Structure formats: C-alpha cells, structure tokens
Amino acid sequence: WRLAFTKGDAIYALSSTCQSISTSNTVGIVGPAFSREAHVLAAFAVKVNIPLISYSATDPTLADPNIYPTFHRTISSDAIIA
C-alpha cells in the first residue's frame, strides 16, 4: 500500500495517484477525503478501470453509475443526509 497526502488539491491528488500506480500493481484506490478531489480521481479511475472507494466524499453527483461506474463510497451522499 501507499499513502499520499493530497493537501485538498485535486491536481496534486491526481499527480500522486499517477505516480503511485505507474510504479506498482494497483488494484484499487481508497480516498480521497474531499468531493472536489473525488470527481477528478473518479474520472481517472474509470479510464484505468480500477475501483475508487471514498470514505468521506459526499457529493451526490458522484453516485451516477453512468459517469463514475468504478466509484464507491462508505458514507451517505449529501442527498440522503439532507
């Protein structure tokens, strides 16, 4: 496993993810913490066909399986919480 701190920046998160998966046999990604990062990484995860599991991204638009089929979360979206 590898750990990267994204600093709340979606491009930094994408850069760290690209570096990590290019040097290892990655089978999935856990994180990111922020929905703004999850949108970028979820789109990337679709392209490379690996699951992305977020423990705190709550944006309801991330739940669309047509756009983000490899995205999953362990927390309810804001639509359900509201």
Buried (B, 14 or more C-beta within 10 A) or exposed (E): EEEBEBEEBBEBBBEBBEEBBEEEEBEEBEBBBBBEBBBBBBBBBBEEEBEBBBEEBBBBBBBEEEEBEBBBBEEEBBEEEE
